[in-house]
Amino acid sequence: MNRIENVFKSGRKALVPYVTVGYPSVDATLKIVPLLAQSGADIIELGIPFSDPLADGVTIQHASYEALQNGVTTETCLEVARKLRSTIKTPLVFMSYFNPIYKYGVEKFCAECAVAGVDGLIIPDLPPEKGQKLELFASRTELDIIYLLAPTSTPARIKQVTEHSSGFIYLVSVAGVTGTRVALPATLTNFVSDVRRVTKKPLCVGFGISTTRQANQVAQIADGVIVGSKIIQLVEGDTSFSRVADFIKQMRKAIDTSR
């Protein structure tokens, strides 16, 4: 049983924060991630910066740009993961577009992820029908491949993604890009129910979740809550990162009181 599986076997709803590696700096990432773990995060997404992050809104696009300007590469991200694994036990998941992985070498990337202590991969622009090669190499190194489903996904797509995903399934709350939103869509409950009917795998919801109320709502219907843009916003201008730590503690409490 790997680290991600252990999270969901524990019975509590997962809190999954996202950070862009290298934003606002590599040193900051090495400080922020342990704080997230200490404050109640169950799984942590490490974003590999990319020049054309199509699924991301303005906040994460900006963070990726700044990280790239700081010289962050795929190699840098692997080294950051290695350092983090030596200090925390929390599952680490890379969020990357396929281009950096392809350029690095799919087999080499999967092998080095395993050595670095990375537990899974989220690749928004890689659908299951194009992911056979990655799945092959990932299975050899016990990496989970976490595919995404959108509210517009057809029954056939839902079936395909649920069959190919491991670790958990990433449910996009809205058809669009990442970013904070005032309210969650009224159709979210039905969307989660539609996926739940065809799989017993854990379902985590992301895109647009930025408040404790939203986290509580999601935790009532899904197995995990993914938060990204709000964390990036809280990091800006706060060298102590206390705002991020306080926010995660509040989100943890909101999720735990959803039952």
N, C-alpha and C positions, 0 to 999 in steps of 0.2 A: 504493500500500500504506500503510495507516494504522499508528499506533503499536501498537495491540493486535495486529494481524496480524504486525507485525515481531517481537513478543515470541515468538510461537509458531513463526515461521519460523526463529528462531535455533537451535531444537533443544533448548534446555534447558527443564526443567519450571518452570512459572511459580509464583512465590510472590505471593499476592494478599492483603495485609493490609487490614483495614477500620478506619476511625476515624469517629466521629461528629463532624461539623463543629461546633465550638463547645464541645466537652467536653474538658477541664474549662474551656477558654476558647478564644476565637478565636485569641489569640496562641499558645496552646499548640498548636493545630492547625497553625499556620504553622511551628512548630518541629518538631513530631513528624513530619509528612509528609516533609520533606527527610531526616530521620534514617532513616526507613523506606527511602527510595530509596537512600541511601548504604550501608545495612546489607544490601541484597540483595533488596529488593522489586522485582518486575517490573511489577506493575500495582497501583494503590492505589484502594481503594473509599472514597469520601467519602460518608458517610451524611447525608442531609438530615433533620434531626430532625422528628418527627411525633408528634402527641399520642396516636395510637392505632396503634402499630406491631405489628400482629397476628402477624407472623412472627418477632418478636424475643422473646428471653427476658428475664429480670429485669435482667441486666447492661446490655444495650443499651437496654432500656426506660428504665432509670434515667439513662443517658447522654443519651438524647433529651430526657427531662424537664428535666434540668439545663441542656442547651443552649437549650431553649425559654425557660427561666427567665432565661437570660443574654441573651435578646432575639434569638436567631439566627433568621433568616428565610430564605426561598429566595433572596432578593436577597443576603443575607449569604454564603450558600454559593457563589453565582456569583462574588462578589467574592473570596472565599478561593481559589477555583479559578483565577481570573485571576492572583492574586499568586503562587500556587504554580507555575503554568505558566511564569512569568517566571524561576523559579529552578531547576526540574527538568524533565527530558525524559521522565520515567516516565509511562506512560499513566495517565490519571485517569478513573475511572468513578463517576458519581453513583449511589448506592443511595437510592431514594426511593419512597414510596408514591404512588399516583396522585393523591390529593387535592391535595397542594401544587402538583403540576404543572398539574392542571386549573384550579385557582384562579389560578395565575400566567398561564395561557394556553399551550396546548400548542405552538402555532407559535412564539410569542415565546420560550418556554423553550428549545426546540431551537435556535433561532437564537442565543440568548445563550450557550448551552452551547458552541456552535462557536466563538464569539468568545472565550470564556474559555479555550479549549483543552481542553475535556472531550472524551473519546474515546468514551464509551459510557454507557448507562443500564441499571440493573437495577431493575425495578419488581415486587416480589413479588406484589402484588395485581392485576396486570394480565395476564390470559391473552391468548394470541394472537388469539382471536376478538374481543376487545375492543380490540385494539391497532392496528387498521388506520390510524387517523388519526395516531397517534404515529409509526408506521413510515413513513408518507408524509413527514411533516415531518423526521424523523430522516434519511431517505435523502437529502433535499435538502441537508443539512448534514454528511453523512458521519459521522453518529453511529451507533455500533453499538447495537442493541437486544438485550440479553442476557436471554433468558427462563429460567425455572426448571423443573426436572423433579424430582419426588419419587419415592421408591421405589414408591409406590402408582400411579404414572402408567401408564395403559393403553398398549398398542401404538399405538393411534390418537393418543393425546396425545403420545407420544414422537415420532411421525412429524410431527405438526403443529408441535411446538416446535422440532424440529431444522430444519425447513424455514424457519421464520420467524426464528430466532435468527441473529445475526451477531456477530463477535468471538470469542465462545466460548459454551458452554452451561453454565449453572450447575446442577450436580447436588446436590440436597439429600441429605445422607447418611442422614438419618432423617426419618420422618414426625413433625413436631413443630416446635418453635421453636429459635432459636439458643441457644447456651450451651455451656460446656465439659462434656465427658463423659469418663468413665473409659475407655471403649473404643468403637471403631467397630463398627457392626453386621456380623455375619458375612455378611450378604447383599449387602454393598456391592460386592464384586467382580462378582457376577452382574449387579447393577444397571448398573454401568459397562459391562459387556460387552454387555448388551441394547441400550444406547444406541449403543455403538460399532458395532454391526452395521448400523445404519441411517444413520450419518453419518460423515463424515471431519472434521467441525468439531471444534475443541479442546473437551475436556471438563474442567471444573474442579469440584472437590468442596469443599463448605463445610458448615457446621453441625456443631459438636461437636469440631472439630480444635483441640487445645490443647497437644499435646506433640510433641517431635521424633520420637518413635516413630510416632505417628499420621501425622505429615507424611510420614515415610519410607514408610509403608504406602500412603498415598494416591498418592504420586508414582510408585509401582511400577505402578499401574493407570490413572492419569489423567494429564492434561496440565498440571494446575495444582492448587494447594492454597490454599484460602481460609481465613483466620483472622481472627476478629473479637472475640468476647467476651474472650478471654485478653488481647488487646492493651488493651482498655478497662480490665481489672482491673490490668494492670501500670502504666498511666498514673496511677492513683490514688495520691496521696501521694508522687510522685516528680517533683519539679520539674526534675530534670536529664534525665529520660526515658532514663537510661542502661539501666534494666532492659528497656525496650522495644527499644532498639537491640541489646542483647546477645541478647535472645530471637529477634529476626529473624535475626541472624547464625547462631545455633544452628539455626534452622529452615532457613535457606538451606543450611547444611552437610548437614543431614539429607536434604533433598530431592536435593541434588547427589550424594549417596552411595547413592541408591536404585537406580541402574542395575545 
